């Protein structure tokens, strides 16, 4: 198992503060189009149990529960989970929420058919990323699907600020408070190396809302052995 530097996995502190206000939550309430497009494919693949890892305020967990899947939502922020619980209750949805670190998931092996980690596991250095992927692989069934994003080296923040580890930077971006916490960036070759236990089904470098905010979008099937 990968040894990790937990001092680089601190971004949940910024998100906990953000999730406490309507303004902080405003940009994180709509389901991402890639996730929405994957939902019918999950049904075709026979998926039943899903984990929204780093669920934030629950936008994807809620959508997956409404689609009929058995949903667990996991996050480091109590504030995000509280909002998710309230939203689920208001919609009559059953979602199992738990708080903790993405490097130590409180679930049994091979528990989920699908794990989603949208804008999550790059919050730390490479050791944190690799340990998080190990945990995802542990709780995911063989031939189960993983979907997630990684920061691209085309992103405007790559190489900006202080390099605290290889490919890992912090900066005082006034428009994004979590950038003072370590963020890991990769190119396609490095991403596929991180996910070498998966068969790639989809990989694209996609621009998010902010200028030059490039993120890799990855969908892969865990190898059976």
Buried (B, 14 or more C-beta within 10 A) or exposed (E): EBEBBEEBBBBBEBBBBBBBEEEBBEEBBEBBEBBEEBBEBBEEBEBEBBBBBBBBBBBBBBBBBBBEBBBBBBBBBEBBBBBBBEBBEEEEBEBBBBBEBBBEBEBEEBBBBBBBBBBBBBBBBBBBBBBBBBBBBBBBBEEBBBBBBBBBBBBEBBEBBEEBBEBBBBBEBEEBBBBBBBBBBBBBEBBBEBBEBBEEBEBEBBEBEEEEBBBBBBBBBBEEE
